[in-house]
Amino acid sequence: MASLRALECLVAVADSGSITQAARLLHSSQPAVSHQLATLERETGTTLLRREPRGVRLTPAGRAAVADARRAIEAAASAVRSARAAGEATGGSLRLACAQSLVSVLAPVIREWHRRHPEVAITLRESTSPDELHGLVDSGEADLALMPAPVPGRFTSTAVAEEEIVLTAPTGHPLAARPAVPLEDLEGAPLVHFAPENGLSAWLDRSFARAGVRPEPVMRTAVTTAAPQLAAAGLGIAVCPVSAVSDGFPGAVRSFSPRWVRQLVAVTSAEPDPLAARFIRNLRNHGVHVPRDVLTQLAADSPTSAKTR
């Protein structure tokens, strides 16, 4: 395969009409340029240049080769520019993945990047399965995944925020009559639970078991943000991350006593590259956005550390 240097020599000769001038343009020697051109002619099996008294002239084969040579040189330069931009966190692409409930955490950071770094192409995949998110990072399909801790030790994880787990219920529900709810008070309570394919289902079951409480599931949903809405509609209570509670939520939101939190981490297959590292820093700066109307409902004696806007 022709070397990039040989193609550069061919283009320089075409532009200058002289091997001597081409050598000067390339900061090389005349014999070195001649050697590259001879190698290129051997590889193509045809004559590319005719030497004349006033310099050199391209043959038809040489003219045909020059057009593609220019494109190859530009493509190589573009590859270098793209790699440099990604290395400097000013360009390239960033493939994100996240737990379904955490789209609202990523959204403001992605919006900011679209405004400040329009040259960076960002894609997002959501999942309710921790194993699927791990697989996306393992396979290289995702550069970074945002999910709750803990994660397997084979990954590099960076803490980005702390998120509160809250109780949601219909307005006027007995459990909403107090500023904070002890977890043991959920014993026997009708629960809007999560479907098995949503990782929150098994996680909550383990948490309830450790606390020795057994709420009674009345229905299940795979969509994290649907659980608090169904609870507000009067189907029962729901226990969910505060990020799943939308602005203008029509029900009651209460903290647990003691306050229940989970750590959110950015997961990469190795140490984050410059582009991912910058995005992770922005995630840490933004934290978890909690609507103000939701914050006003949370227990005054159990303040959330989530950042608000």
Secondary structure as UniProt FT lines:
FT   HELIX           4..16
FT   HELIX           19..25
FT   TURN            26..27
FT   HELIX           30..44
FT   STRAND          49..52
FT   TURN            53..54
FT   STRAND          55..58
FT   HELIX           60..87
FT   TURN            88..89
FT   STRAND          92..99
FT   HELIX           100..102
FT   HELIX           103..116
FT   TURN            118..119
FT   STRAND          120..127
FT   HELIX           130..138
FT   TURN            139..140
FT   STRAND          144..148
FT   TURN            153..154
FT   STRAND          156..169
FT   TURN            171..172
FT   HELIX           174..177
FT   STRAND          180..182
FT   HELIX           183..186
FT   TURN            187..188
FT   STRAND          190..194
FT   TURN            196..197
FT   HELIX           199..211
FT   STRAND          216..221
FT   TURN            224..225
FT   HELIX           226..230
FT   HELIX           231..235
FT   STRAND          237..241
FT   HELIX           242..244
FT   TURN            247..248
FT   STRAND          252..257
FT   STRAND          261..268
FT   HELIX           274..286
FT   HELIX           292..295
FT   TURN            296..297
FT   TURN            300..301
//
